[in-house]
Amino acid sequence: MSLKDRITAFENDAKILQRIASQYDETSTEYAALKHAAIALWYVPTSNYEAFKDYITEFEGDLTPEQRSHLTDLGIDPDRNPD
């Protein structure tokens, strides 16, 4: 996946967060958490673009066992194919 494709994926994630957030009242904790996630998603590539570019270019490895366990505990299947 090219860098442009990866950045597009991050932009698409932000749109999904916005769509999910719209299902909640703006005073809810869920809305606030999704808003914070969207801000973080935007902030990372804009505050230190080179570090962000390096991260998404080099991040190709698998998750550590601890990361996999954490995602599973959250109810997220780390092996699910998003496509």
N, C-alpha and C positions, 0 to 999 in steps of 0.2 A: 504494500500500500504506500502510495506516494505521500510526501509531506502535505501536499494540497488536500489529498483525500482524508488524511488524518485530521487536519484542521476542520474540514467540512464535517467530519464525524463529531467533533467537539461542538460545532455550531448546531448540528442536528440534535445533540443531547440537550443543549440549552433550550431548544424549541420544545422538546419533550417535557423538560422540567416545567416550562411555562404552561404547557397544556395541562399537566397534572396539577400544578398549583391553582389553576383556574377552577378546579373542582372543590376547592376549600374556601371558606370565609377568610378574608384578608387578616382577620384578628386571630386566626387559629395558629397553633404551634406547628402544624403540618405546613401551612403556607409559609411561615417564617423560615422553617428548615429548608424548604425547596428554594425560597428566595436566596438564602445564604449560599446554597449549593450553586445556584446559577451565577451569583456574584463571584464566587471562587472560581468557577469554570471560566468566566470572562477575565478575571484578574490575572490568573496565571500566565496566559500568553501575552497579555498586554504589559505586565510589569517587568518581566524579564524574558523577552522573546527568545533570546539565544538559549537560555537554560531550558525553556519550554521546547524549543526545536530539538535540542539535544536529547531531552527526555523522550519525546515521541518518536524520534529517529532510532534511539538505542533500545527502547523498551520493547523487546521482542520475546523475552524469556517467560517461562511459566511462573505461576504464583508459588510462593513458598508454602510448605504445609500449614504454617500458622495462618497465612493469608487465606488459604482455601478453607480452613476450619472456621475462620471468622466470617467469611461470606456465607458459608453453609449455616452457621448459627443465626445469621440475619435472614435466612430463608432465600438466599440467592444461590442459584446453581452456577458455579464457576465454569462448568463445562457446556453450558447452554450456548448454542450458536445463535447470535442475534439476527442472522439473516433468515 
